[in-house]
Structures are given as structure tokens and as C-alpha cells.
Amino acid sequence: MHPGQYVSDQAADAAVVDVLLGAGLGVLSEESGLHHAERDILVVVDPVDGSTNASRGIPWFATSLCALDRDGARAAVVVNQATGTRFEAVRGGGARCDGVIVGPSSQSSLADAVVALSGYPSVHLGWRQFRAFGAAALDLCAVAAGLIDAYVDCMVDALGPWDYLGGMLICEEAGAHVVDAMGRSLVCRLHHDRRTPVAAATPALLEELLVARRKMS
């Protein structure tokens, strides 16, 4: 057990990794690392995204899975374990929440946007309002479903691929836009990989948010 790791994280990891490996899949888990990287499909999994929320009874924590093949993100499922709300997407097949097709808002102006944060910026980025929910996978799904207009990681390379890949594919298939703030590919396959995701409902809002975020450095 490492610092900051909850017993619930370990228990959830053991359960999910056993099932995925038994199905013949490779696994990259936040909790236990990389298993069978040589297999054709690698499932990137966060057994409990938002562990602190879960430990305090805040109903915003999830299990996030994203299957990668040689072409990138292929399928994703993010389930809010407090409410049972299930987001899912398959490459080229759109995104759904509890079986219903979802899409982002049409917001194009940062000044009118409600933005979810991970970390907190050193300067005000110009949003109308912000929220800090504490679970990146669900935050990104909220962008996909139009519940919020954008998401920005205000830290630098603080998130692993298990934090955002499931939400990333769900956003993309819903019609939202997700990039790394530093311009790198978000698809990562190693346990030490870290990125800085930014997502928005529209290209115009994404560009405005990226420009604003650069003022932090």
C-alpha cells in the first residue's frame, strides 16, 4: 500500500484486474500498474476515481475503464458508483448516459461558461462560474452530457491516463473536444505517463480556455 491509497482502492483493483485478465485483456491500473502489455487490447482502469469523495460520502466517484487498441481509444465505460449513472462510448458509435444519447452544450464563450476544475489556477481564467467536483472521469462525462461547458486541469501533468481516458473517449464521441494543454497525445500506455487534459463543448470555447490557461505560466 502506498501513501494516499485507500483500502477500498486496493479491493476494487483486485476485483477488476482479475476479471479483465481472465478475459484475455491487458490492464493498466492506477493501483497495481501494468499487466500483460503484449495483449492486443489494453484496458486502462481507475477502480475508484474520486477516492477521497468516496471516503467522505460525497456522491461523485466512479469506476472508469477505457479499452485501447493499436489505433487508440476503442471503447469506454464510466460509472458513478454512488448513483449508478453509467456513461459509455464506442469509437465511431456516439456516447450514451444510461442508454440515452448525449451531447455537449453549444457554449462558445468562456465568459458565459461554467467550467469544472482540477486544481486551482494562479489567475482567474475568465469563466462565468466554476465547479471543483474531485473526479476527473466524471467531470469529463459532465462535459460530454452538457451538464457543464468545459473542464481544465490547472496543475501540470498531475493526471494519469486512468483519470481521463474513459472520459476523453466519451467526450469525443459525444461531440465535445479534448486535448492535452501541452499539445501531446492523450493516449498513454505506461504507468508513469502523465498529462494535462482540457475539454470543452465547442472548438471556440476550447481555444479560448487554452489561451486563458497559458496565462498561468
BELRA-V103037 format. One record per helix or strand of 3 or more residues. SS is the DSSP state (H for helix, E for strand). FROM is the first residue (numbers start at 1). TO is the last residue. Records with the same first field share a line. If there is no record, write none. Layout:
SS = FROM-TO ; FROM-TO
//
This chain:
H = 7-22 ; 51-55 ; 110-112 ; 136-144 ; 161-174 ; 203-214
E = 26-29 ; 33-35 ; 42-49 ; 62-69 ; 72-80 ; 86-90 ; 95-97 ; 114-118 ; 129-131 ; 150-153 ; 177-180 ; 197-200
//
